[in-house]
Amino acid sequence: MGAGSRSSNQLVVPQAFGALDQLKYEVAQELGITLPQDGYYGNIVTRDTGHIGGQITKRLVQIAEQQLAGQFK
């Protein structure tokens, strides 16, 4: 999702890019992983990037569950 990203994924809400990028850096910091500011992740171990992505997914699912639970109360 950085500047050098070649992902073909498109966000449903393009305005969410900044929030997702910030979440990526927050999760990485909590895990003790330093992400380069230039967006090049070639020097980061695949296990670390996978761990970051897994934690982001886990948080997004938790947020969605909380929002859904609030709607059905």
C-alpha positions as CSV (number, residue, x, y, z in Angstrom):
1,M,0.0,0.0,0.0
2,G,3.0,2.2,0.0
3,A,4.2,4.4,-2.8
4,G,5.9,1.6,-4.6
5,S,3.0,-0.8,-4.3
6,R,2.1,-2.8,-7.4
7,S,-1.1,-4.2,-6.0
8,S,-4.1,-4.4,-8.3
9,N,-6.5,-4.3,-5.4
10,Q,-8.8,-1.2,-5.4
11,L,-10.3,0.2,-2.2
12,V,-14.0,0.4,-2.2
13,V,-13.7,3.7,-0.3
14,P,-10.6,5.4,-1.7
15,Q,-10.5,7.9,1.2
16,A,-9.7,4.9,3.5
17,F,-6.2,4.6,2.0
18,G,-4.7,7.0,4.6
19,A,-6.4,5.2,7.5
20,L,-5.2,1.8,6.3
21,D,-1.7,3.1,5.8
22,Q,-1.6,4.6,9.3
23,L,-2.9,1.3,10.7
24,K,-0.1,-0.6,8.9
25,Y,2.5,1.6,10.6
26,E,0.8,1.3,14.0
27,V,0.7,-2.5,13.8
28,A,4.3,-2.7,12.7
29,Q,5.4,-0.5,15.6
30,E,3.5,-2.6,18.1
31,L,5.2,-5.7,16.7
32,G,8.6,-4.1,16.8
33,I,9.0,-4.1,13.0
34,T,10.5,-1.0,11.4
35,L,8.9,-0.1,8.0
36,P,10.9,2.0,5.6
37,Q,9.4,5.4,4.8
38,D,10.2,5.1,1.1
39,G,7.7,2.2,0.6
40,Y,10.3,-0.4,-0.5
41,Y,9.8,-3.5,1.5
42,G,12.3,-5.7,-0.3
43,N,14.6,-5.9,2.8
44,I,11.8,-7.0,5.2
45,V,11.4,-10.7,5.9
46,T,8.2,-12.2,4.4
47,R,7.2,-13.5,7.8
48,D,7.1,-10.0,9.2
49,T,5.0,-8.5,6.4
50,G,2.6,-11.5,6.7
51,H,2.4,-10.9,10.4
52,I,1.6,-7.2,9.9
53,G,-1.1,-8.1,7.3
54,G,-2.6,-10.8,9.6
55,Q,-2.9,-8.4,12.5
56,I,-4.4,-5.7,10.3
57,T,-7.0,-8.2,9.0
58,K,-7.7,-9.3,12.6
59,R,-8.3,-5.7,13.7
60,L,-10.6,-4.9,10.7
61,V,-12.7,-8.0,11.4
62,Q,-13.0,-7.0,15.1
63,I,-14.1,-3.4,14.1
64,A,-16.7,-4.9,11.7
65,E,-18.0,-7.3,14.3
66,Q,-18.3,-4.4,16.8
67,Q,-20.2,-2.3,14.3
68,L,-22.5,-5.1,13.4
69,A,-23.2,-5.9,17.1
70,G,-24.1,-2.3,17.6
71,Q,-26.6,-2.3,14.8
72,F,-28.5,-5.3,16.1
73,K,-28.9,-4.1,19.7
